């Protein structure tokens, strides 16, 4: 399996099926745990039919973290290549969360803040690359 990072907009909009949001609240990374898993993941999810990918990112951030007030920006696009499967494409976002409200009763069972990346990840072959892309962009801004 290989994760490839692309310049923002390099992937055609209609190919973007996922939005992943690297989020920080009080200078800590926001990770979530799905109700059916024991591992941590960066908030994100599937794009719905006729939904703009930027709206997917905002919806997923609210649904998976309970974020009620935040600033969000697109960072880059990515793909996951796996032998025997079609490539899947997504867009990575960075969000600075100002308020966390009540977590909706959907698929996420827990939200936790971390100083860095947690040890047990749901997608260890994908998430470190996405976090690194966001951190590189944020470091260039400083």
C-alpha positions in Angstrom: 0.0 0.0 0.0 1.3 3.5 -0.9 0.0 6.9 0.1 0.8 9.7 -2.4 0.5 13.4 -1.7 -0.5 15.8 -4.4 -0.5 19.5 -4.7 -3.9 21.0 -3.8 -6.2 20.8 -6.8 -4.0 18.4 -8.7 -6.6 15.7 -8.4 -9.9 16.3 -10.3 -12.7 17.3 -8.1 -15.0 14.4 -9.2 -12.3 11.9 -8.1 -12.2 13.2 -4.5 -14.2 10.7 -2.4 -12.8 11.5 1.1 -12.1 14.4 3.3 -9.7 14.0 6.2 -9.2 16.8 8.7 -6.1 17.2 10.8 -7.6 19.3 13.7 -6.1 21.0 16.7 -7.9 22.3 19.8 -5.9 24.1 22.5 -2.7 23.3 20.6 -3.4 19.5 20.8 -4.3 17.2 17.9 -7.9 15.9 17.9 -8.2 12.1 17.2 -11.3 10.0 17.2 -12.2 6.4 18.0 -14.9 4.7 16.0 -17.4 2.8 18.2 -16.4 -0.5 16.5 -12.6 -0.1 16.8 -10.0 0.2 19.5 -7.6 2.4 17.4 -7.4 6.2 16.8 -7.9 8.0 13.6 -7.8 11.5 12.1 -11.4 12.8 11.7 -12.8 12.4 8.2 -15.1 10.4 5.9 -16.8 9.8 2.7 -18.2 12.5 0.4 -22.0 12.3 -0.1 -23.6 12.5 -3.5 -23.7 16.1 -4.9 -21.8 17.4 -1.9 -18.9 19.8 -2.4 -15.7 18.3 -0.9 -15.2 21.4 1.3 -18.7 20.8 2.8 -17.8 17.1 3.4 -14.8 18.3 5.5 -16.9 20.7 7.6 -19.7 18.1 8.1 -17.3 15.3 9.0 -15.4 17.5 11.5 -18.7 18.4 13.2 -20.1 14.9 13.1 -16.9 13.2 14.3 -15.6 15.6 16.9 -18.5 17.8 18.0 -16.7 20.9 16.8 -19.1 23.8 16.7 -16.7 26.7 15.9 -13.6 26.3 13.7 -11.5 27.6 10.9 -10.7 25.1 8.2 -8.6 25.2 5.1 -7.7 22.7 2.4 -4.0 21.6 2.4 -3.4 19.0 -0.3 -4.9 16.0 -2.1 -3.8 12.4 -1.7 -4.3 8.9 -3.0 -4.0 5.5 -1.6 -2.7 2.9 -4.0 -3.1 -0.8 -3.2 -2.3 -3.7 -5.5 -5.4 -5.2 -7.0 -7.6 -2.2 -6.2 -8.6 1.1 -7.8 -6.8 4.1 -6.4 -8.9 6.2 -4.0 -8.5 9.9 -3.7 -9.2 12.4 -1.0 -8.5 15.9 0.2 -6.6 16.8 3.4 -7.7 19.8 5.5 -6.3 21.5 8.6 -8.8 22.9 11.2 -8.2 25.1 14.2 -11.1 24.2 16.5 -12.2 27.0 18.8 -15.2 25.2 20.4 -16.0 21.5 21.0 -19.7 20.8 21.7 -21.5 17.6 22.3 -20.4 14.6 20.2 -23.3 13.5 18.0 -24.6 10.0 18.6 -23.2 8.6 15.3 -20.3 6.3 14.6 -17.6 7.9 16.8 -17.4 6.8 20.4 -14.6 8.9 21.7 -12.7 12.1 21.0 -9.3 12.6 22.6 -6.6 15.3 22.5 -3.0 14.3 21.9 0.3 16.2 21.8 1.4 14.2 18.8 0.3 11.1 16.9 -1.2 8.3 19.1 0.5 4.9 19.1 -2.4 2.8 17.9 -3.8 4.1 14.6 -6.6 2.7 12.5 -4.8 3.5 9.3 -1.0 3.5 10.1 0.0 3.3 6.5 -2.0 6.5 5.6 -2.4 8.8 8.5 1.3 9.6 9.3 1.7 10.9 5.7 -1.4 13.1 5.9 -0.3 14.6 9.3 3.2 15.2 7.9 1.8 17.1 4.9 -0.2 19.4 7.2 2.7 20.0 9.5 5.0 20.8 6.6 2.5 23.4 5.3 2.0 24.9 8.8 5.7 25.1 9.3 6.2 27.0 6.0 3.6 29.6 7.2 5.6 30.5 10.3 
